[in-house]
Each structure stands twice: as C-alpha cells, then as structure tokens.
Amino acid sequence: MTPRILALVLMSILAACAPRAGTERISAGGTVDLASAGTQLSFQRAGGGIIRPLLHSPELQAAAEVQAADLGDANRRGQIGASGTALADRLQRAGYSACASVENVANGTSDIRSTIGQWMTNPQQRANILNPEVTQFGFAGSGETWVLVLARPC
C-alpha cells in the first residue's frame, strides 16, 4: 500500500471517530477532552502525510496547563510565560527533556475544533502541527485561551 493510500485510509478511520460538526464541543471552562484533541490533531497530520498519531504526554500536558492558566489568568497573549519563561524553560520544569519542541497559542476560540481550525489557517501554527519531528502533545485551555505543546523526547 502506498503512503498516500495509507494516509487516506487513516484519515477515513479518524474521521469516523471525530464528532460531527456542532457536536461534542468542549469548552475551555471544563476539562479538555484529550482524546478528541489527539484525534483531531492526528487527522490534520494524516492529511499532511504524517501517518503516525501523536501520543499524549503527561509532562507536556503539565507545561500546556501552566501556560494556559498563566495566559488566561493574566489575560495575556503570546508564548512567553510568567517571569519571561520560554517553552524550553517550562518543559524543563515539567521534567521533559525535548530534542524538538513547538508551541501554539490561541485566544478567542471557544472549543477544540475551532481552535485547531484556526491554527491550521496560520502558516507557522500549521507548520508546528504538521512538524514530522514532534511525536507527543499536551493540550490545555483556560477561558478562551488554548495552548498546544508538541515535542519529541531525547
């Protein structure tokens, strides 16, 4: 089976698992549905030719949650954390040794699907999601602030 056909088969399988538009939307005020986020991210990656799904990482989750809370509580935007911390600092604090890492931040979206959709329209954020070097993710929300951390451990 060619990689292109395999990607189409995987996209079909993932599409069957994804909720229909307008259903099962998770607000940032509640617990993030990590299975839904992982499925939607993997679906986007499969469409870009990356067949291996992302794995959830508790350490990346912790880093994403800290950043989402920091940005949401302070009503701030951007990728710099409290006290000027960069992603590498937050990953180190979370106990994650990354050989590759990227981060996406969104503000003003109300659910996982529209957040990922917004990221896919931005060239840099899309490139982060489709980065073949990353293998794991953490995804968190606070209010209408969302943080996606993607990385590969060393």
Secondary structure, DSSP 8 states (H G I E B T S, - for coil): --HHHHHHHHHHHHHHHS--TTSS---TTS---HHHHHHHHHHHHHHTT--S--EE-HHHHHHHHHHHHHHHHHT--SS--GGG--HHHHHHHTT--EEEEEEEEEES--SHHHHHHHHHHSHHHHHHHT-TT--EEEEEEETTEEEEEEEEE-
